[in-house]
Amino acid sequence: MSEADADDRMTPVLRPVRAGNGFEEALEQILQVVRLGLVPGGGRLPSERALAERLGISRVTLREVLKVLQDEGLVESRRGRYGGTFVVERTGIPGEDELRRRIEKTDVEDVLRFREVLEVGAAGLCAARGLTGEQARPLRDALAGTRDAPLADYRRRDTLLHLTLAELCGSPSLAAQYAAVRAQVNDLLDCIPLLVRNLEHSQRQHTALVEAVLDGDADAAREIMREHCAGTAALLRGFLT
């Protein structure tokens, strides 16, 4: 993925913060970028100047935000010609204590219901409005990215496919809400193992979903997405409850 493509992926997440809560809202948004995998492990965040401009905050405030993320082990700062702020690689499934912490602070059923409403709505809107050839290209590319993804990178590529669909539905508000709830879903998905059979099934659903959207079949797109969300929900309930 080019830097321009990566920057486009951040559009529904990085937006000017409201006066009075600049630090907190900037921290929330950059955390979403990291949790959604919009910048993969080992990848570099946009420059301080670019981030500060997109968020509408001072570089002093931004550096305070990045310091918190660095203290939490989520990013690291590198100096030199090829320096910047880089996302730290995440390894392994969280331990039981971390799993318990995530479940306790999250209403899993609420997250799953909200995710389904947004995803089904986005799929139907995309199919009903019809996508131009230029709009269809990133959707096809995102689908190909999941098909060719190594196992360790599958969930990040899966996230990018779903975010692409949300971005193309024509509602920036829906896309922003979806980015937020998907970050919560990813926190939960990180707690369960990757199951090859499940991924193969998901990939067939992805292919059918994209075909329905590109064919303009809104009913089929909504039904496929509803089934897809139900499968993910069943897995999470099985492992986490």
Biotite code that builds the C-alpha atoms (Angstrom):
import biotite.structure as struc

atoms = struc.array([
    struc.Atom([0.000, 0.000, 0.000], chain_id="A", res_id=1, res_name="MET", atom_name="CA", element="C"),
    struc.Atom([1.360, 3.423, -0.944], chain_id="A", res_id=2, res_name="SER", atom_name="CA", element="C"),
    struc.Atom([1.674, 6.282, 1.542], chain_id="A", res_id=3, res_name="GLU", atom_name="CA", element="C"),
    struc.Atom([-1.185, 8.054, -0.287], chain_id="A", res_id=4, res_name="ALA", atom_name="CA", element="C"),
    struc.Atom([-3.448, 5.005, 0.073], chain_id="A", res_id=5, res_name="ASP", atom_name="CA", element="C"),
    struc.Atom([-2.549, 4.667, 3.746], chain_id="A", res_id=6, res_name="ALA", atom_name="CA", element="C"),
    struc.Atom([-3.310, 8.351, 4.250], chain_id="A", res_id=7, res_name="ASP", atom_name="CA", element="C"),
    struc.Atom([-6.725, 7.917, 2.595], chain_id="A", res_id=8, res_name="ASP", atom_name="CA", element="C"),
    struc.Atom([-7.517, 5.039, 4.973], chain_id="A", res_id=9, res_name="ARG", atom_name="CA", element="C"),
    struc.Atom([-7.130, 7.442, 7.903], chain_id="A", res_id=10, res_name="MET", atom_name="CA", element="C"),
    struc.Atom([-9.729, 9.897, 6.567], chain_id="A", res_id=11, res_name="THR", atom_name="CA", element="C"),
    struc.Atom([-12.692, 8.589, 8.619], chain_id="A", res_id=12, res_name="PRO", atom_name="CA", element="C"),
    struc.Atom([-10.526, 8.374, 11.749], chain_id="A", res_id=13, res_name="VAL", atom_name="CA", element="C"),
    struc.Atom([-8.326, 11.476, 11.820], chain_id="A", res_id=14, res_name="LEU", atom_name="CA", element="C"),
    struc.Atom([-10.380, 14.667, 11.904], chain_id="A", res_id=15, res_name="ARG", atom_name="CA", element="C"),
    struc.Atom([-10.116, 18.050, 13.658], chain_id="A", res_id=16, res_name="PRO", atom_name="CA", element="C"),
    struc.Atom([-10.740, 17.750, 17.384], chain_id="A", res_id=17, res_name="VAL", atom_name="CA", element="C"),
    struc.Atom([-13.105, 19.949, 19.344], chain_id="A", res_id=18, res_name="ARG", atom_name="CA", element="C"),
    struc.Atom([-11.783, 22.836, 21.372], chain_id="A", res_id=19, res_name="ALA", atom_name="CA", element="C"),
    struc.Atom([-11.279, 21.988, 25.017], chain_id="A", res_id=20, res_name="GLY", atom_name="CA", element="C"),
    struc.Atom([-10.536, 18.285, 24.628], chain_id="A", res_id=21, res_name="ASN", atom_name="CA", element="C"),
    struc.Atom([-7.678, 18.408, 22.150], chain_id="A", res_id=22, res_name="GLY", atom_name="CA", element="C"),
    struc.Atom([-5.344, 16.056, 23.996], chain_id="A", res_id=23, res_name="PHE", atom_name="CA", element="C"),
    struc.Atom([-7.978, 13.445, 24.831], chain_id="A", res_id=24, res_name="GLU", atom_name="CA", element="C"),
    struc.Atom([-9.609, 13.374, 21.392], chain_id="A", res_id=25, res_name="GLU", atom_name="CA", element="C"),
    struc.Atom([-6.270, 13.308, 19.578], chain_id="A", res_id=26, res_name="ALA", atom_name="CA", element="C"),
    struc.Atom([-5.172, 10.391, 21.760], chain_id="A", res_id=27, res_name="LEU", atom_name="CA", element="C"),
    struc.Atom([-8.429, 8.546, 20.985], chain_id="A", res_id=28, res_name="GLU", atom_name="CA", element="C"),
    struc.Atom([-8.038, 9.027, 17.245], chain_id="A", res_id=29, res_name="GLN", atom_name="CA", element="C"),
    struc.Atom([-4.405, 7.969, 17.014], chain_id="A", res_id=30, res_name="ILE", atom_name="CA", element="C"),
    struc.Atom([-5.201, 4.948, 19.175], chain_id="A", res_id=31, res_name="LEU", atom_name="CA", element="C"),
    struc.Atom([-7.859, 4.028, 16.613], chain_id="A", res_id=32, res_name="GLN", atom_name="CA", element="C"),
    struc.Atom([-5.295, 4.269, 13.812], chain_id="A", res_id=33, res_name="VAL", atom_name="CA", element="C"),
    struc.Atom([-3.062, 1.839, 15.696], chain_id="A", res_id=34, res_name="VAL", atom_name="CA", element="C"),
    struc.Atom([-5.830, -0.565, 16.775], chain_id="A", res_id=35, res_name="ARG", atom_name="CA", element="C"),
    struc.Atom([-7.343, -0.677, 13.293], chain_id="A", res_id=36, res_name="LEU", atom_name="CA", element="C"),
    struc.Atom([-4.000, -1.510, 11.745], chain_id="A", res_id=37, res_name="GLY", atom_name="CA", element="C"),
    struc.Atom([-4.205, 1.473, 9.396], chain_id="A", res_id=38, res_name="LEU", atom_name="CA", element="C"),
    struc.Atom([-0.472, 1.689, 9.972], chain_id="A", res_id=39, res_name="VAL", atom_name="CA", element="C"),
    struc.Atom([0.865, -1.881, 10.295], chain_id="A", res_id=40, res_name="PRO", atom_name="CA", element="C"),
    struc.Atom([3.348, -2.968, 12.915], chain_id="A", res_id=41, res_name="GLY", atom_name="CA", element="C"),
    struc.Atom([6.730, -1.541, 11.990], chain_id="A", res_id=42, res_name="GLY", atom_name="CA", element="C"),
    struc.Atom([5.094, 1.155, 9.863], chain_id="A", res_id=43, res_name="GLY", atom_name="CA", element="C"),
    struc.Atom([5.558, 4.874, 10.333], chain_id="A", res_id=44, res_name="ARG", atom_name="CA", element="C"),
    struc.Atom([2.834, 7.270, 11.396], chain_id="A", res_id=45, res_name="LEU", atom_name="CA", element="C"),
    struc.Atom([2.410, 10.480, 9.386], chain_id="A", res_id=46, res_name="PRO", atom_name="CA", element="C"),
    struc.Atom([4.832, 13.248, 10.293], chain_id="A", res_id=47, res_name="SER", atom_name="CA", element="C"),
    struc.Atom([4.189, 15.371, 13.371], chain_id="A", res_id=48, res_name="GLU", atom_name="CA", element="C"),
    struc.Atom([3.356, 18.346, 11.158], chain_id="A", res_id=49, res_name="ARG", atom_name="CA", element="C"),
    struc.Atom([0.851, 16.351, 9.090], chain_id="A", res_id=50, res_name="ALA", atom_name="CA", element="C"),
    struc.Atom([-0.799, 14.810, 12.168], chain_id="A", res_id=51, res_name="LEU", atom_name="CA", element="C"),
    struc.Atom([-1.029, 18.145, 13.982], chain_id="A", res_id=52, res_name="ALA", atom_name="CA", element="C"),
    struc.Atom([-2.615, 19.784, 10.932], chain_id="A", res_id=53, res_name="GLU", atom_name="CA", element="C"),
    struc.Atom([-5.179, 17.012, 10.429], chain_id="A", res_id=54, res_name="ARG", atom_name="CA", element="C"),
    struc.Atom([-6.135, 16.983, 14.100], chain_id="A", res_id=55, res_name="LEU", atom_name="CA", element="C"),
    struc.Atom([-6.095, 20.775, 14.472], chain_id="A", res_id=56, res_name="GLY", atom_name="CA", element="C"),
    struc.Atom([-3.792, 20.730, 17.499], chain_id="A", res_id=57, res_name="ILE", atom_name="CA", element="C"),
    struc.Atom([-0.390, 22.158, 18.316], chain_id="A", res_id=58, res_name="SER", atom_name="CA", element="C"),
    struc.Atom([2.719, 20.043, 17.858], chain_id="A", res_id=59, res_name="ARG", atom_name="CA", element="C"),
    struc.Atom([3.340, 20.415, 21.601], chain_id="A", res_id=60, res_name="VAL", atom_name="CA", element="C"),
    struc.Atom([0.002, 18.715, 22.340], chain_id="A", res_id=61, res_name="THR", atom_name="CA", element="C"),
    struc.Atom([0.686, 16.078, 19.711], chain_id="A", res_id=62, res_name="LEU", atom_name="CA", element="C"),
    struc.Atom([4.051, 15.257, 21.279], chain_id="A", res_id=63, res_name="ARG", atom_name="CA", element="C"),
    struc.Atom([2.316, 14.769, 24.635], chain_id="A", res_id=64, res_name="GLU", atom_name="CA", element="C"),
    struc.Atom([-0.073, 12.310, 22.938], chain_id="A", res_id=65, res_name="VAL", atom_name="CA", element="C"),
    struc.Atom([2.780, 10.420, 21.275], chain_id="A", res_id=66, res_name="LEU", atom_name="CA", element="C"),
    struc.Atom([4.643, 10.288, 24.590], chain_id="A", res_id=67, res_name="LYS", atom_name="CA", element="C"),
    struc.Atom([1.662, 8.505, 26.194], chain_id="A", res_id=68, res_name="VAL", atom_name="CA", element="C"),
    struc.Atom([1.527, 5.993, 23.333], chain_id="A", res_id=69, res_name="LEU", atom_name="CA", element="C"),
    struc.Atom([5.263, 5.435, 23.624], chain_id="A", res_id=70, res_name="GLN", atom_name="CA", element="C"),
    struc.Atom([5.018, 4.891, 27.385], chain_id="A", res_id=71, res_name="ASP", atom_name="CA", element="C"),
    struc.Atom([2.294, 2.288, 26.704], chain_id="A", res_id=72, res_name="GLU", atom_name="CA", element="C"),
    struc.Atom([4.589, 0.458, 24.300], chain_id="A", res_id=73, res_name="GLY", atom_name="CA", element="C"),
    struc.Atom([2.375, 1.108, 21.271], chain_id="A", res_id=74, res_name="LEU", atom_name="CA", element="C"),
    struc.Atom([4.753, 3.317, 19.291], chain_id="A", res_id=75, res_name="VAL", atom_name="CA", element="C"),
    struc.Atom([8.451, 4.106, 19.291], chain_id="A", res_id=76, res_name="GLU", atom_name="CA", element="C"),
    struc.Atom([10.412, 7.149, 18.191], chain_id="A", res_id=77, res_name="SER", atom_name="CA", element="C"),
    struc.Atom([13.409, 6.825, 15.896], chain_id="A", res_id=78, res_name="ARG", atom_name="CA", element="C"),
    struc.Atom([15.897, 9.530, 15.026], chain_id="A", res_id=79, res_name="ARG", atom_name="CA", element="C"),
    struc.Atom([17.832, 10.189, 11.866], chain_id="A", res_id=80, res_name="GLY", atom_name="CA", element="C"),
    struc.Atom([17.075, 10.611, 8.193], chain_id="A", res_id=81, res_name="ARG", atom_name="CA", element="C"),
    struc.Atom([14.548, 7.789, 8.173], chain_id="A", res_id=82, res_name="TYR", atom_name="CA", element="C"),
    struc.Atom([13.253, 8.517, 11.642], chain_id="A", res_id=83, res_name="GLY", atom_name="CA", element="C"),
    struc.Atom([9.770, 9.285, 12.896], chain_id="A", res_id=84, res_name="GLY", atom_name="CA", element="C"),
    struc.Atom([7.156, 7.605, 15.042], chain_id="A", res_id=85, res_name="THR", atom_name="CA", element="C"),
    struc.Atom([6.663, 3.905, 14.296], chain_id="A", res_id=86, res_name="PHE", atom_name="CA", element="C"),
    struc.Atom([3.969, 1.467, 15.388], chain_id="A", res_id=87, res_name="VAL", atom_name="CA", element="C"),
    struc.Atom([5.376, -1.338, 17.528], chain_id="A", res_id=88, res_name="VAL", atom_name="CA", element="C"),
    struc.Atom([4.781, -4.891, 16.300], chain_id="A", res_id=89, res_name="GLU", atom_name="CA", element="C"),
    struc.Atom([2.238, -6.789, 18.390], chain_id="A", res_id=90, res_name="ARG", atom_name="CA", element="C"),
    struc.Atom([3.045, -10.419, 19.091], chain_id="A", res_id=91, res_name="THR", atom_name="CA", element="C"),
    struc.Atom([0.912, -13.293, 20.311], chain_id="A", res_id=92, res_name="GLY", atom_name="CA", element="C"),
    struc.Atom([-2.517, -13.498, 21.924], chain_id="A", res_id=93, res_name="ILE", atom_name="CA", element="C"),
    struc.Atom([-3.015, -11.463, 25.118], chain_id="A", res_id=94, res_name="PRO", atom_name="CA", element="C"),
    struc.Atom([-2.724, -13.371, 28.375], chain_id="A", res_id=95, res_name="GLY", atom_name="CA", element="C"),
    struc.Atom([-5.649, -14.219, 30.629], chain_id="A", res_id=96, res_name="GLU", atom_name="CA", element="C"),
    struc.Atom([-5.303, -11.058, 32.735], chain_id="A", res_id=97, res_name="ASP", atom_name="CA", element="C"),
    struc.Atom([-5.378, -8.839, 29.658], chain_id="A", res_id=98, res_name="GLU", atom_name="CA", element="C"),
    struc.Atom([-8.277, -10.827, 28.213], chain_id="A", res_id=99, res_name="LEU", atom_name="CA", element="C"),
    struc.Atom([-10.262, -10.385, 31.432], chain_id="A", res_id=100, res_name="ARG", atom_name="CA", element="C"),
    struc.Atom([-9.506, -6.660, 31.491], chain_id="A", res_id=101, res_name="ARG", atom_name="CA", element="C"),
    struc.Atom([-10.744, -6.147, 27.949], chain_id="A", res_id=102, res_name="ARG", atom_name="CA", element="C"),
    struc.Atom([-13.948, -8.087, 28.515], chain_id="A", res_id=103, res_name="ILE", atom_name="CA", element="C"),
    struc.Atom([-14.717, -6.302, 31.793], chain_id="A", res_id=104, res_name="GLU", atom_name="CA", element="C"),
    struc.Atom([-14.468, -2.859, 30.225], chain_id="A", res_id=105, res_name="LYS", atom_name="CA", element="C"),
    struc.Atom([-16.494, -3.755, 27.112], chain_id="A", res_id=106, res_name="THR", atom_name="CA", element="C"),
    struc.Atom([-20.189, -4.520, 26.680], chain_id="A", res_id=107, res_name="ASP", atom_name="CA", element="C"),
    struc.Atom([-19.532, -7.242, 24.110], chain_id="A", res_id=108, res_name="VAL", atom_name="CA", element="C"),
    struc.Atom([-23.175, -7.661, 23.079], chain_id="A", res_id=109, res_name="GLU", atom_name="CA", element="C"),
    struc.Atom([-23.639, -3.925, 22.566], chain_id="A", res_id=110, res_name="ASP", atom_name="CA", element="C"),
    struc.Atom([-20.478, -3.711, 20.434], chain_id="A", res_id=111, res_name="VAL", atom_name="CA", element="C"),
    struc.Atom([-21.558, -6.668, 18.291], chain_id="A", res_id=112, res_name="LEU", atom_name="CA", element="C"),
    struc.Atom([-25.086, -5.327, 17.746], chain_id="A", res_id=113, res_name="ARG", atom_name="CA", element="C"),
    struc.Atom([-23.844, -1.845, 16.829], chain_id="A", res_id=114, res_name="PHE", atom_name="CA", element="C"),
    struc.Atom([-21.248, -3.308, 14.498], chain_id="A", res_id=115, res_name="ARG", atom_name="CA", element="C"),
    struc.Atom([-23.926, -5.349, 12.692], chain_id="A", res_id=116, res_name="GLU", atom_name="CA", element="C"),
    struc.Atom([-26.218, -2.342, 12.253], chain_id="A", res_id=117, res_name="VAL", atom_name="CA", element="C"),
    struc.Atom([-23.421, -0.242, 10.767], chain_id="A", res_id=118, res_name="LEU", atom_name="CA", element="C"),
    struc.Atom([-21.990, -2.993, 8.559], chain_id="A", res_id=119, res_name="GLU", atom_name="CA", element="C"),
    struc.Atom([-25.342, -4.144, 7.150], chain_id="A", res_id=120, res_name="VAL", atom_name="CA", element="C"),
    struc.Atom([-26.349, -0.542, 6.549], chain_id="A", res_id=121, res_name="GLY", atom_name="CA", element="C"),
    struc.Atom([-23.090, 0.304, 4.792], chain_id="A", res_id=122, res_name="ALA", atom_name="CA", element="C"),
    struc.Atom([-23.294, -2.758, 2.539], chain_id="A", res_id=123, res_name="ALA", atom_name="CA", element="C"),
    struc.Atom([-26.860, -1.940, 1.528], chain_id="A", res_id=124, res_name="GLY", atom_name="CA", element="C"),
    struc.Atom([-26.063, 1.712, 0.893], chain_id="A", res_id=125, res_name="LEU", atom_name="CA", element="C"),
    struc.Atom([-23.056, 0.873, -1.278], chain_id="A", res_id=126, res_name="CYS", atom_name="CA", element="C"),
    struc.Atom([-25.041, -1.536, -3.411], chain_id="A", res_id=127, res_name="ALA", atom_name="CA", element="C"),
    struc.Atom([-28.093, 0.744, -3.687], chain_id="A", res_id=128, res_name="ALA", atom_name="CA", element="C"),
    struc.Atom([-26.174, 3.866, -4.672], chain_id="A", res_id=129, res_name="ARG", atom_name="CA", element="C"),
    struc.Atom([-23.985, 2.028, -7.181], chain_id="A", res_id=130, res_name="GLY", atom_name="CA", element="C"),
    struc.Atom([-20.228, 2.450, -7.341], chain_id="A", res_id=131, res_name="LEU", atom_name="CA", element="C"),
    struc.Atom([-18.350, 4.077, -10.176], chain_id="A", res_id=132, res_name="THR", atom_name="CA", element="C"),
    struc.Atom([-15.382, 2.314, -11.704], chain_id="A", res_id=133, res_name="GLY", atom_name="CA", element="C"),
    struc.Atom([-13.064, 4.550, -9.707], chain_id="A", res_id=134, res_name="GLU", atom_name="CA", element="C"),
    struc.Atom([-14.898, 3.697, -6.476], chain_id="A", res_id=135, res_name="GLN", atom_name="CA", element="C"),
    struc.Atom([-14.977, -0.018, -7.258], chain_id="A", res_id=136, res_name="ALA", atom_name="CA", element="C"),
    struc.Atom([-11.206, -0.232, -7.672], chain_id="A", res_id=137, res_name="ARG", atom_name="CA", element="C"),
    struc.Atom([-10.254, 0.218, -3.970], chain_id="A", res_id=138, res_name="PRO", atom_name="CA", element="C"),
    struc.Atom([-12.963, -2.278, -2.996], chain_id="A", res_id=139, res_name="LEU", atom_name="CA", element="C"),
    struc.Atom([-11.591, -4.884, -5.408], chain_id="A", res_id=140, res_name="ARG", atom_name="CA", element="C"),
    struc.Atom([-8.049, -4.114, -4.252], chain_id="A", res_id=141, res_name="ASP", atom_name="CA", element="C"),
    struc.Atom([-9.028, -4.529, -0.599], chain_id="A", res_id=142, res_name="ALA", atom_name="CA", element="C"),
    struc.Atom([-10.681, -7.878, -1.380], chain_id="A", res_id=143, res_name="LEU", atom_name="CA", element="C"),
    struc.Atom([-7.543, -9.026, -3.212], chain_id="A", res_id=144, res_name="ALA", atom_name="CA", element="C"),
    struc.Atom([-5.501, -7.935, -0.203], chain_id="A", res_id=145, res_name="GLY", atom_name="CA", element="C"),
    struc.Atom([-7.427, -10.288, 2.072], chain_id="A", res_id=146, res_name="THR", atom_name="CA", element="C"),
    struc.Atom([-7.131, -13.120, -0.446], chain_id="A", res_id=147, res_name="ARG", atom_name="CA", element="C"),
    struc.Atom([-3.354, -12.815, -0.673], chain_id="A", res_id=148, res_name="ASP", atom_name="CA", element="C"),
    struc.Atom([-2.690, -11.957, 2.979], chain_id="A", res_id=149, res_name="ALA", atom_name="CA", element="C"),
    struc.Atom([-0.353, -14.103, 5.066], chain_id="A", res_id=150, res_name="PRO", atom_name="CA", element="C"),
    struc.Atom([-2.108, -15.492, 8.110], chain_id="A", res_id=151, res_name="LEU", atom_name="CA", element="C"),
    struc.Atom([-0.413, -13.086, 10.521], chain_id="A", res_id=152, res_name="ALA", atom_name="CA", element="C"),
    struc.Atom([-1.647, -10.078, 8.528], chain_id="A", res_id=153, res_name="ASP", atom_name="CA", element="C"),
    struc.Atom([-5.142, -11.339, 7.723], chain_id="A", res_id=154, res_name="TYR", atom_name="CA", element="C"),
    struc.Atom([-7.060, -9.457, 10.398], chain_id="A", res_id=155, res_name="ARG", atom_name="CA", element="C"),
    struc.Atom([-5.481, -6.146, 9.444], chain_id="A", res_id=156, res_name="ARG", atom_name="CA", element="C"),
    struc.Atom([-6.361, -6.717, 5.782], chain_id="A", res_id=157, res_name="ARG", atom_name="CA", element="C"),
    struc.Atom([-9.867, -7.799, 6.791], chain_id="A", res_id=158, res_name="ASP", atom_name="CA", element="C"),
    struc.Atom([-10.254, -4.539, 8.719], chain_id="A", res_id=159, res_name="THR", atom_name="CA", element="C"),
    struc.Atom([-9.158, -2.532, 5.671], chain_id="A", res_id=160, res_name="LEU", atom_name="CA", element="C"),
    struc.Atom([-11.758, -4.270, 3.482], chain_id="A", res_id=161, res_name="LEU", atom_name="CA", element="C"),
    struc.Atom([-14.577, -3.479, 5.905], chain_id="A", res_id=162, res_name="HIS", atom_name="CA", element="C"),
    struc.Atom([-13.373, 0.099, 6.371], chain_id="A", res_id=163, res_name="LEU", atom_name="CA", element="C"),
    struc.Atom([-13.279, 0.550, 2.595], chain_id="A", res_id=164, res_name="THR", atom_name="CA", element="C"),
    struc.Atom([-16.899, -0.544, 2.336], chain_id="A", res_id=165, res_name="LEU", atom_name="CA", element="C"),
    struc.Atom([-17.884, 1.866, 5.117], chain_id="A", res_id=166, res_name="ALA", atom_name="CA", element="C"),
    struc.Atom([-16.044, 4.736, 3.405], chain_id="A", res_id=167, res_name="GLU", atom_name="CA", element="C"),
    struc.Atom([-17.774, 4.063, 0.082], chain_id="A", res_id=168, res_name="LEU", atom_name="CA", element="C"),
    struc.Atom([-21.326, 4.068, 1.466], chain_id="A", res_id=169, res_name="CYS", atom_name="CA", element="C"),
    struc.Atom([-21.615, 7.841, 1.113], chain_id="A", res_id=170, res_name="GLY", atom_name="CA", element="C"),
    struc.Atom([-21.990, 8.673, 4.810], chain_id="A", res_id=171, res_name="SER", atom_name="CA", element="C"),
    struc.Atom([-18.881, 10.099, 6.509], chain_id="A", res_id=172, res_name="PRO", atom_name="CA", element="C"),
    struc.Atom([-20.697, 9.913, 9.856], chain_id="A", res_id=173, res_name="SER", atom_name="CA", element="C"),
    struc.Atom([-21.338, 6.193, 9.433], chain_id="A", res_id=174, res_name="LEU", atom_name="CA", element="C"),
    struc.Atom([-17.720, 5.627, 8.381], chain_id="A", res_id=175, res_name="ALA", atom_name="CA", element="C"),
    struc.Atom([-16.434, 7.435, 11.477], chain_id="A", res_id=176, res_name="ALA", atom_name="CA", element="C"),
    struc.Atom([-18.743, 5.478, 13.785], chain_id="A", res_id=177, res_name="GLN", atom_name="CA", element="C"),
    struc.Atom([-17.727, 2.244, 12.127], chain_id="A", res_id=178, res_name="TYR", atom_name="CA", element="C"),
    struc.Atom([-14.019, 2.997, 12.561], chain_id="A", res_id=179, res_name="ALA", atom_name="CA", element="C"),
    struc.Atom([-14.628, 3.491, 16.290], chain_id="A", res_id=180, res_name="ALA", atom_name="CA", element="C"),
    struc.Atom([-16.627, 0.289, 16.788], chain_id="A", res_id=181, res_name="VAL", atom_name="CA", element="C"),
    struc.Atom([-14.259, -1.739, 14.613], chain_id="A", res_id=182, res_name="ARG", atom_name="CA", element="C"),
    struc.Atom([-11.384, -0.711, 16.886], chain_id="A", res_id=183, res_name="ALA", atom_name="CA", element="C"),
    struc.Atom([-13.342, -2.244, 19.783], chain_id="A", res_id=184, res_name="GLN", atom_name="CA", element="C"),
    struc.Atom([-14.040, -5.390, 17.764], chain_id="A", res_id=185, res_name="VAL", atom_name="CA", element="C"),
    struc.Atom([-10.345, -5.716, 16.927], chain_id="A", res_id=186, res_name="ASN", atom_name="CA", element="C"),
    struc.Atom([-9.458, -5.529, 20.619], chain_id="A", res_id=187, res_name="ASP", atom_name="CA", element="C"),
    struc.Atom([-11.735, -8.531, 21.144], chain_id="A", res_id=188, res_name="LEU", atom_name="CA", element="C"),
    struc.Atom([-10.574, -10.425, 18.049], chain_id="A", res_id=189, res_name="LEU", atom_name="CA", element="C"),
    struc.Atom([-6.983, -10.090, 19.260], chain_id="A", res_id=190, res_name="ASP", atom_name="CA", element="C"),
    struc.Atom([-8.001, -12.235, 22.230], chain_id="A", res_id=191, res_name="CYS", atom_name="CA", element="C"),
    struc.Atom([-8.994, -15.293, 20.191], chain_id="A", res_id=192, res_name="ILE", atom_name="CA", element="C"),
    struc.Atom([-6.939, -17.540, 17.894], chain_id="A", res_id=193, res_name="PRO", atom_name="CA", element="C"),
    struc.Atom([-6.980, -17.405, 14.102], chain_id="A", res_id=194, res_name="LEU", atom_name="CA", element="C"),
    struc.Atom([-8.901, -20.404, 12.770], chain_id="A", res_id=195, res_name="LEU", atom_name="CA", element="C"),
    struc.Atom([-8.042, -21.323, 9.186], chain_id="A", res_id=196, res_name="VAL", atom_name="CA", element="C"),
    struc.Atom([-11.430, -22.884, 8.448], chain_id="A", res_id=197, res_name="ARG", atom_name="CA", element="C"),
    struc.Atom([-13.214, -19.776, 9.709], chain_id="A", res_id=198, res_name="ASN", atom_name="CA", element="C"),
    struc.Atom([-10.986, -17.537, 7.590], chain_id="A", res_id=199, res_name="LEU", atom_name="CA", element="C"),
    struc.Atom([-11.716, -19.603, 4.488], chain_id="A", res_id=200, res_name="GLU", atom_name="CA", element="C"),
    struc.Atom([-15.450, -19.254, 5.148], chain_id="A", res_id=201, res_name="HIS", atom_name="CA", element="C"),
    struc.Atom([-15.081, -15.528, 5.786], chain_id="A", res_id=202, res_name="SER", atom_name="CA", element="C"),
    struc.Atom([-13.205, -15.127, 2.538], chain_id="A", res_id=203, res_name="GLN", atom_name="CA", element="C"),
    struc.Atom([-16.017, -16.763, 0.570], chain_id="A", res_id=204, res_name="ARG", atom_name="CA", element="C"),
    struc.Atom([-18.441, -14.363, 2.235], chain_id="A", res_id=205, res_name="GLN", atom_name="CA", element="C"),
    struc.Atom([-16.186, -11.414, 1.409], chain_id="A", res_id=206, res_name="HIS", atom_name="CA", element="C"),
    struc.Atom([-16.135, -12.421, -2.259], chain_id="A", res_id=207, res_name="THR", atom_name="CA", element="C"),
    struc.Atom([-19.918, -12.853, -2.410], chain_id="A", res_id=208, res_name="ALA", atom_name="CA", element="C"),
    struc.Atom([-20.409, -9.549, -0.592], chain_id="A", res_id=209, res_name="LEU", atom_name="CA", element="C"),
    struc.Atom([-18.219, -7.563, -2.990], chain_id="A", res_id=210, res_name="VAL", atom_name="CA", element="C"),
    struc.Atom([-19.930, -9.178, -5.976], chain_id="A", res_id=211, res_name="GLU", atom_name="CA", element="C"),
    struc.Atom([-23.365, -8.246, -4.593], chain_id="A", res_id=212, res_name="ALA", atom_name="CA", element="C"),
    struc.Atom([-22.268, -4.652, -3.987], chain_id="A", res_id=213, res_name="VAL", atom_name="CA", element="C"),
    struc.Atom([-20.777, -4.300, -7.465], chain_id="A", res_id=214, res_name="LEU", atom_name="CA", element="C"),
    struc.Atom([-23.910, -5.868, -8.995], chain_id="A", res_id=215, res_name="ASP", atom_name="CA", element="C"),
    struc.Atom([-26.074, -3.323, -7.175], chain_id="A", res_id=216, res_name="GLY", atom_name="CA", element="C"),
    struc.Atom([-27.988, -6.039, -5.290], chain_id="A", res_id=217, res_name="ASP", atom_name="CA", element="C"),
    struc.Atom([-28.703, -4.280, -1.997], chain_id="A", res_id=218, res_name="ALA", atom_name="CA", element="C"),
    struc.Atom([-30.839, -7.064, -0.514], chain_id="A", res_id=219, res_name="ASP", atom_name="CA", element="C"),
    struc.Atom([-28.147, -9.687, -1.147], chain_id="A", res_id=220, res_name="ALA", atom_name="CA", element="C"),
    struc.Atom([-25.397, -7.387, 0.150], chain_id="A", res_id=221, res_name="ALA", atom_name="CA", element="C"),
    struc.Atom([-27.290, -6.772, 3.401], chain_id="A", res_id=222, res_name="ARG", atom_name="CA", element="C"),
    struc.Atom([-28.071, -10.455, 3.924], chain_id="A", res_id=223, res_name="GLU", atom_name="CA", element="C"),
    struc.Atom([-24.485, -11.601, 3.256], chain_id="A", res_id=224, res_name="ILE", atom_name="CA", element="C"),
    struc.Atom([-23.137, -8.965, 5.621], chain_id="A", res_id=225, res_name="MET", atom_name="CA", element="C"),
    struc.Atom([-25.670, -9.889, 8.298], chain_id="A", res_id=226, res_name="ARG", atom_name="CA", element="C"),
    struc.Atom([-24.579, -13.526, 8.074], chain_id="A", res_id=227, res_name="GLU", atom_name="CA", element="C"),
    struc.Atom([-20.916, -12.511, 8.104], chain_id="A", res_id=228, res_name="HIS", atom_name="CA", element="C"),
    struc.Atom([-21.354, -10.425, 11.268], chain_id="A", res_id=229, res_name="CYS", atom_name="CA", element="C"),
    struc.Atom([-23.282, -13.262, 12.910], chain_id="A", res_id=230, res_name="ALA", atom_name="CA", element="C"),
    struc.Atom([-20.373, -15.638, 12.290], chain_id="A", res_id=231, res_name="GLY", atom_name="CA", element="C"),
    struc.Atom([-17.885, -13.300, 13.927], chain_id="A", res_id=232, res_name="THR", atom_name="CA", element="C"),
    struc.Atom([-20.267, -12.721, 16.836], chain_id="A", res_id=233, res_name="ALA", atom_name="CA", element="C"),
    struc.Atom([-20.675, -16.475, 17.365], chain_id="A", res_id=234, res_name="ALA", atom_name="CA", element="C"),
    struc.Atom([-16.903, -16.970, 17.514], chain_id="A", res_id=235, res_name="LEU", atom_name="CA", element="C"),
    struc.Atom([-16.413, -14.128, 19.979], chain_id="A", res_id=236, res_name="LEU", atom_name="CA", element="C"),
    struc.Atom([-19.235, -15.321, 22.210], chain_id="A", res_id=237, res_name="ARG", atom_name="CA", element="C"),
    struc.Atom([-17.818, -18.839, 22.158], chain_id="A", res_id=238, res_name="GLY", atom_name="CA", element="C"),
    struc.Atom([-14.349, -17.773, 23.228], chain_id="A", res_id=239, res_name="PHE", atom_name="CA", element="C"),
    struc.Atom([-15.114, -14.803, 25.463], chain_id="A", res_id=240, res_name="LEU", atom_name="CA", element="C"),
    struc.Atom([-18.271, -15.727, 27.398], chain_id="A", res_id=241, res_name="THR", atom_name="CA", element="C"),
])
